[in-house]
Amino acid sequence: MINKGIHHVTAIAGPARRNVEFYTRVLGLRLVKKTVNFDDPGTYHFYFGDEKGSPGTILTFFPWEHVAPGRLGIGETQETVFRVPEGAIGYWAHRFVEKGVPHEAPVKRFGETVLSFKDPDGMRLALVGVPGAEAEPAWAGGDVAVENALRGFHSVSLLLEAAAPTAAILTDVLGFAEAAREGSLIRYKAGDTAIGGIVDIREAGGFLPARMGGGSVHHIAFRAADDAEQGEMVRKLYENHRIRTTQQMDRNYFRSVYFREPGHVLFEIATDVPGFAADEAAEHLGEALKLPSFLEPHRGEIERVLPELA
């Protein structure tokens, strides 16, 4: 595999305006794409990420105004983690106090400093200080200075009854390998991929299953360079693990297949191509409401029911 690791993470949020304000104003991410849920076009689908919407930086949301809160449990993404420069952790701890963001004291995990916090819907997030990340490019157009800005995903952690069945998919199909263990956490890395290259599994038998709602991660997408690589991963899933995916779905900015992995987390395999500049210029990403061609005839009706963002 050429490209490995996380492509994007998709979660469920409450009010759309609050969601946009938190991720752009508080966390300083770029709103890369403003579209709708293709299966529920009365609902926005927001994509936040770096300047280009690079794979490994994209956190997306389905915001439903009156969604009930989710419940953390087995078979769910426990935490979505971003990379920041190692020296920026103090800045972020201060910023969270200033902005009233619920957060915990920094801790060490696998030798790295981790600052856990929650968004307004209770989604579990964290920042990890990464040595040398300050030399990496970052979105300079937001409310956070470049030296402190987020540098894409560090990792996701999964809360599972047992690690081994899911680990078999990560290692055989998705390009990861076990790298370390610490307590109940098992770390898997996708080669030398820096951005989005880590999945942690926390084994926690005997807990209630997760309940989807506001603050829950809906699915995790993993990278495939193109259709051919995605097709090879689909073949491996069935031949080696007897897991069938959905048919390929065109999401305009990538092409996707979905499957439920053995620990019950919904996984997606998404192509890196064509990218978020497919329907608007890179310098204007996220400015206009973009619709797929099959929904364009209904634009007027869709715009009438979508909540105001300003």
C-alpha positions as CSV (number, residue, x, y, z in Angstrom):
1,M,0.0,0.0,0.0
2,I,1.3,3.5,-0.9
3,N,-1.0,5.5,1.4
4,K,-1.9,4.2,4.8
5,G,-3.8,5.4,7.9
6,I,-6.9,7.4,8.6
7,H,-8.6,9.3,5.8
8,H,-11.3,11.0,7.9
9,V,-13.5,10.6,11.0
10,T,-17.2,11.3,10.8
11,A,-19.2,12.2,14.0
12,I,-22.7,13.3,15.0
13,A,-23.3,16.9,16.4
14,G,-26.1,19.0,17.6
15,P,-26.8,22.6,16.4
16,A,-25.0,23.3,13.1
17,R,-23.9,26.9,13.9
18,R,-22.5,25.9,17.3
19,N,-20.5,23.0,15.6
20,V,-19.0,25.4,13.0
21,E,-18.1,28.0,15.6
22,F,-16.3,25.5,17.8
23,Y,-14.2,23.8,15.2
24,T,-13.3,27.0,13.2
25,R,-13.1,29.6,16.0
26,V,-12.0,27.5,19.0
27,L,-9.9,24.8,17.4
28,G,-8.9,26.9,14.4
29,L,-9.6,24.3,11.7
30,R,-10.6,25.3,8.2
31,L,-14.2,24.6,7.0
32,V,-13.1,22.7,3.9
33,K,-16.5,21.7,2.6
34,K,-20.1,22.7,3.3
35,T,-22.5,20.2,1.8
36,V,-25.4,18.0,2.9
37,N,-25.8,14.4,4.0
38,F,-26.4,12.7,0.7
39,D,-28.8,10.3,2.4
40,D,-30.6,13.0,4.4
41,P,-30.2,16.2,2.4
42,G,-32.2,18.3,5.0
43,T,-29.0,18.0,7.1
44,Y,-25.6,19.6,6.6
45,H,-22.4,17.6,6.2
46,F,-19.4,19.7,7.3
47,Y,-15.8,18.8,6.7
48,F,-13.1,20.5,8.8
49,G,-9.4,20.1,8.2
50,D,-6.2,21.7,6.9
51,E,-5.8,24.2,4.1
52,K,-6.3,21.6,1.4
53,G,-8.5,19.1,3.2
54,S,-5.7,16.5,3.1
55,P,-6.4,12.9,4.0
56,G,-5.6,12.4,7.6
57,T,-6.8,15.9,8.7
58,I,-10.5,15.7,8.0
59,L,-13.1,15.6,10.8
60,T,-16.6,15.6,9.5
61,F,-20.0,16.1,11.1
62,F,-23.7,15.4,10.6
63,P,-25.3,18.1,12.7
64,W,-28.9,17.4,13.8
65,E,-30.4,20.3,15.8
66,H,-32.2,18.2,18.4
67,V,-30.1,15.0,18.5
68,A,-30.1,13.1,21.8
69,P,-26.7,12.6,23.4
70,G,-24.9,9.4,22.7
71,R,-23.5,7.0,25.3
72,L,-20.0,5.8,25.4
73,G,-19.8,2.0,25.3
74,I,-18.3,-1.1,23.7
75,G,-18.0,-1.1,19.9
76,E,-17.3,2.6,19.5
77,T,-14.6,5.2,18.9
78,Q,-13.6,6.3,22.4
79,E,-11.4,9.3,21.5
80,T,-10.4,11.3,18.4
81,V,-6.9,12.7,18.7
82,F,-5.1,15.6,16.9
83,R,-1.4,16.4,16.6
84,V,0.0,19.7,17.8
85,P,3.6,21.0,18.3
86,E,5.0,19.7,21.5
87,G,5.4,23.2,22.8
88,A,1.8,24.1,22.1
89,I,0.2,22.0,24.9
90,G,0.4,24.8,27.4
91,Y,-1.2,27.3,24.9
92,W,-4.1,24.9,24.4
93,A,-4.6,24.2,28.1
94,H,-4.8,28.0,28.6
95,R,-7.1,28.4,25.6
96,F,-9.5,25.8,26.9
97,V,-9.7,27.6,30.2
98,E,-10.3,30.9,28.5
99,K,-13.0,29.5,26.2
100,G,-14.7,27.3,28.8
101,V,-13.9,24.0,27.1
102,P,-14.2,21.0,29.4
103,H,-10.8,19.4,29.6
104,E,-8.5,17.2,31.8
105,A,-5.0,17.8,33.1
106,P,-2.3,16.7,30.7
107,V,-1.1,13.1,31.1
108,K,1.6,10.9,29.5
109,R,0.5,8.2,27.1
110,F,3.2,6.1,25.3
111,G,5.6,8.8,26.3
112,E,3.7,11.6,24.7
113,T,1.8,14.5,26.4
114,V,-2.0,14.2,25.9
115,L,-4.5,16.9,26.7
116,S,-8.1,15.4,26.6
117,F,-11.1,17.6,26.1
118,K,-14.8,17.6,24.9
119,D,-16.6,19.6,22.3
120,P,-20.1,21.2,23.0
121,D,-21.8,17.9,22.2
122,G,-19.6,15.9,24.5
123,M,-17.5,14.3,21.8
124,R,-14.2,13.0,23.3
125,L,-11.2,14.6,21.8
126,A,-7.5,15.1,22.6
127,L,-4.4,16.8,21.5
128,V,-1.0,15.2,21.5
129,G,2.3,17.2,21.6
130,V,4.5,15.9,18.8
131,P,8.2,16.9,18.6
132,G,9.0,18.7,15.3
133,A,5.4,19.2,14.3
134,E,6.0,23.0,14.3
135,A,8.0,22.5,11.1
136,E,4.9,21.0,9.3
137,P,2.5,23.1,7.3
138,A,-0.7,24.3,9.0
139,W,-3.8,26.3,8.2
140,A,-2.9,29.9,8.7
141,G,-6.3,31.5,8.0
142,G,-8.0,30.6,11.3
143,D,-8.1,32.1,14.8
144,V,-5.1,30.0,16.0
145,A,-1.6,31.1,15.2
146,V,0.4,28.8,13.0
147,E,2.9,27.8,15.7
148,N,0.1,26.3,17.8
149,A,-2.3,25.1,15.1
150,L,-3.5,21.5,14.7
151,R,-1.5,19.3,12.4
152,G,-4.0,16.6,11.4
153,F,-4.9,13.4,13.2
154,H,-2.6,11.7,15.6
155,S,-4.8,8.7,16.3
156,V,-8.2,7.3,17.1
157,S,-8.9,4.9,20.0
158,L,-11.5,2.2,19.9
159,L,-13.2,0.8,23.0
160,L,-13.7,-2.9,22.3
161,E,-14.6,-6.2,24.0
162,A,-11.6,-7.9,22.5
163,A,-8.8,-6.5,20.4
164,A,-7.7,-9.5,18.3
165,P,-10.5,-9.7,15.8
166,T,-10.3,-6.0,14.9
167,A,-6.5,-6.1,15.0
168,A,-6.7,-8.8,12.3
169,I,-8.5,-6.3,10.0
170,L,-6.1,-3.4,10.8
171,T,-3.0,-5.5,10.1
172,D,-4.1,-7.7,7.2
173,V,-6.2,-5.2,5.2
174,L,-5.6,-1.6,6.4
175,G,-1.8,-1.5,6.6
176,F,-1.2,-1.3,10.3
177,A,1.1,-3.3,12.6
178,E,1.2,-3.6,16.4
179,A,3.7,-1.2,17.7
180,A,3.3,-1.0,21.5
181,R,1.3,-1.9,24.6
182,E,0.6,0.2,27.7
183,G,-1.9,-1.1,30.3
184,S,-5.1,-2.0,28.5
185,L,-4.1,0.0,25.4
186,I,-2.7,-1.7,22.3
187,R,-1.2,0.7,19.7
188,Y,-1.2,-0.1,16.0
189,K,0.8,2.1,13.5
190,A,0.6,2.4,9.7
191,G,4.3,2.3,8.8
192,D,5.9,5.7,9.0
193,T,2.7,7.6,8.3
194,A,2.9,10.7,10.5
195,I,-0.6,12.1,10.0
196,G,-3.5,9.8,11.0
197,G,-1.1,6.8,11.3
198,I,-2.2,5.4,14.7
199,V,-5.1,3.4,16.0
200,D,-5.2,2.5,19.7
201,I,-7.5,-0.3,20.9
202,R,-8.6,-0.3,24.6
203,E,-9.9,-3.7,25.7
204,A,-12.8,-3.3,28.2
205,G,-14.9,-6.4,28.5
206,G,-18.3,-6.4,30.3
207,F,-19.4,-2.8,29.6
208,L,-22.7,-1.8,27.9
209,P,-22.7,-1.4,24.2
210,A,-22.4,2.1,22.8
211,R,-25.5,4.1,21.9
212,M,-25.2,6.5,18.9
213,G,-26.1,10.2,19.4
214,G,-24.7,13.6,19.8
215,G,-20.9,13.4,20.4
216,S,-20.6,9.9,19.0
217,V,-18.3,9.0,16.1
218,H,-20.4,7.6,13.3
219,H,-17.5,5.9,11.4
220,I,-13.8,6.0,10.7
221,A,-12.5,6.1,7.2
222,F,-9.2,4.6,6.2
223,R,-7.2,5.5,3.1
224,A,-6.9,3.9,-0.3
225,A,-4.9,5.7,-3.0
226,D,-7.5,4.9,-5.7
227,D,-10.2,2.5,-6.9
228,A,-7.7,-0.3,-7.6
229,E,-6.2,-0.2,-4.1
230,Q,-9.7,0.0,-2.6
231,G,-10.8,-3.0,-4.7
232,E,-7.8,-5.0,-3.4
233,M,-8.7,-4.2,0.2
234,V,-12.3,-5.3,-0.5
235,R,-11.1,-8.5,-1.9
236,K,-8.9,-9.2,1.1
237,L,-11.7,-8.5,3.5
238,Y,-13.9,-11.1,1.9
239,E,-11.3,-13.8,1.0
240,N,-9.4,-13.6,4.3
241,H,-12.2,-12.5,6.8
242,R,-15.5,-13.3,5.1
243,I,-16.5,-9.6,5.5
244,R,-18.5,-8.0,2.7
245,T,-18.5,-4.3,2.1
246,T,-21.2,-2.1,0.6
247,Q,-21.1,-1.3,-3.1
248,Q,-18.8,1.7,-3.9
249,M,-20.5,5.0,-3.2
250,D,-19.5,8.3,-4.9
251,R,-19.1,11.0,-2.2
252,N,-17.9,13.6,-4.8
253,Y,-14.6,14.1,-3.0
254,F,-13.7,10.4,-2.5
255,R,-15.3,7.1,-3.3
256,S,-16.3,4.9,-0.4
257,V,-17.2,1.4,0.7
258,Y,-18.4,0.6,4.2
259,F,-18.3,-2.4,6.5
260,R,-18.9,-3.3,10.2
261,E,-15.6,-4.7,11.6
262,P,-15.7,-7.5,14.2
263,G,-15.8,-5.2,17.2
264,H,-19.0,-3.5,15.6
265,V,-17.3,-0.2,14.7
266,L,-18.4,1.1,11.3
267,F,-15.3,1.3,9.1
268,E,-15.1,3.0,5.6
269,I,-12.4,2.7,3.0
270,A,-12.2,6.0,1.1
271,T,-10.0,6.9,-1.9
272,D,-7.6,9.8,-1.7
273,V,-9.0,11.0,-5.1
274,P,-10.4,13.3,-6.4
275,G,-10.1,15.5,-3.3
276,F,-12.0,18.6,-2.1
277,A,-11.1,20.9,-4.9
278,A,-13.2,18.8,-7.3
279,D,-16.0,21.3,-7.3
280,E,-14.6,24.6,-6.0
281,A,-11.2,26.4,-6.2
282,A,-8.8,25.6,-3.3
283,E,-8.7,29.2,-2.1
284,H,-12.5,29.2,-1.7
285,L,-13.0,25.8,-0.1
286,G,-16.0,25.7,2.3
287,E,-17.5,29.1,1.3
288,A,-20.5,27.9,-0.8
289,L,-23.0,25.2,-0.2
290,K,-22.0,22.4,-2.6
291,L,-24.5,19.7,-3.7
292,P,-24.0,16.6,-5.7
293,S,-25.5,16.7,-9.2
294,F,-28.5,14.5,-8.3
295,L,-29.5,17.0,-5.6
296,E,-28.8,20.2,-7.5
297,P,-32.3,20.4,-9.0
298,H,-33.6,20.5,-5.4
299,R,-31.3,23.3,-4.2
300,G,-34.0,25.8,-3.4
301,E,-35.9,23.4,-1.3
302,I,-32.8,22.2,0.5
303,E,-31.6,25.7,1.3
304,R,-35.0,26.6,2.8
305,V,-34.8,23.8,5.3
306,L,-31.2,24.0,6.3
307,P,-30.5,26.0,9.5
308,E,-28.9,29.4,9.3
309,L,-25.1,29.5,10.1
310,A,-24.6,33.2,10.6
